[in-house]
Amino acid sequence: MDEQDLLERIQSLVEEEHRLRDAAGSDDGDGDSTARLAHLEAQLDQCWDLLRQRRAKRDAGENPDSAEPRPISEVEGYRQ
């Protein structure tokens, strides 16, 4: 996945997240929506982490294609 594909994936996830949040604002939301939102947030964290890895490798003169997605359990544990 190149940087453009990754940015498009992030955009798609953000759009879905916004739709779910808007729908939840119009009603109480259900467990499925809440679970899906949590999953989307985790996927977004993973995508952003991969994008940062790719950019860091490129800036260091390394091959950005060697960046690998880290497990969600790992990226969710990062401190902001």
N, C-alpha and C positions, 0 to 999 in steps of 0.2 A: 504494500500500500504506500503510494507516494504521498507527499505533503498535500497536494491538491485533493486527492481522494480522502485523506484524513480530515481536511477542513470541510469537505462536503458531508462526510459522515457526522462530524460534530454539528454542523448546521441542521442536518436532518434530526438528530437527537434533540437538539434545542427546540426545534419547531414542535416535535411531539411532546416534549416536556411542557411547553407553553399551552398547547391544546389541552393536555390533561389538567393543568393547573386552572385554566379558564373553566373547564367543565366542572372541576371540583368547587370552584367559586360559585357556580350557579346552583349547586345542590350540596348535599353532605358528603358526596364522594363515597365510593365503596372500597372494600378491601382490595379488590383487584386493581383499582386505580392507584391506591396507595403503594401497593407492592410494585406496580409498573413504574411509578415515579422513582421509587428507591432504586430499582434496577437501572433506570435511565441515568440517574445521578452517578451511579457507580460506573456505568459505561462511559459517561462523559469524563469522569476523572481519569479513567484508563486511557481514553483517547488524548486528552490534554497531556498526560504524562508521556505518551508515545511521541506526540508532536514536540514536546520539550527535549526529549532524548534525541530525536532526529536533528533538531536545530543545533543542539550542543555538539553532536558528532560532526556536523557539517562545519560549524565554527572552529572546531579543533582539527580540521583537516582530515577527518575520518569519513568513512562511507556511511551516510545516513541510513542506507538500506540495511545496515547491520543492526539497527535498533530493533528490539523485540518488545512486544507488549508485556508489561509486568502483570502478575495476577491481581485481580481486583482486591483481594485481601491485603495485598502489599500496598497498593496505591491508596486504599481507603485508610490505611494507618499513618499516612504522612501528616505531619503538622503543617498548618498553614502559616 
